[in-house]
Amino acid sequence: MYLCTLMKQDLEGRKLFRQIVDETPAELKTQLRFSDSIAEKLDKLLKERGMSQRDLAKNTGKTEAEVSRWLGGTHNFTLRTLAKISTALGEDLITV
């Protein structure tokens, strides 16, 4: 009985998730994909350079909490912030 209840809840959760995804505007999906890609590249560059979030915060004049938000994958980056990060890391985060 308990397993059946869990399976039903899981199925309902998946249906709700699918509905939310289906109803999400395309431009928001694209924005989230961009933010996630930037966060992944930022994380990769930090690891390659042996830098911590604290190091990047210091080099960009931002707080560690803000750097943590950048790495969360949902931050709405400004071009100014992207330029600061790219300059601090010595490599562009994005290309156009």
DAHU-V7081 format. One record per pair of residues at least 24 apart in sequence whose ideal C-beta (glycine too) atoms are under 6 Angstrom apart, sorted by sequence separation. I is the first residue (numbers start at 0). J is the second residue. D is the distance in whole Angstrom. If there is no record, write none. Layout:
[[I,J,D] [I,J,D]]
This chain:
[[59,83,5] [42,70,6] [59,87,5] [58,87,4] [38,70,5] [38,72,4] [35,72,4] [34,72,6] [34,73,6] [34,74,6] [44,88,5] [40,92,6] [37,92,6]]
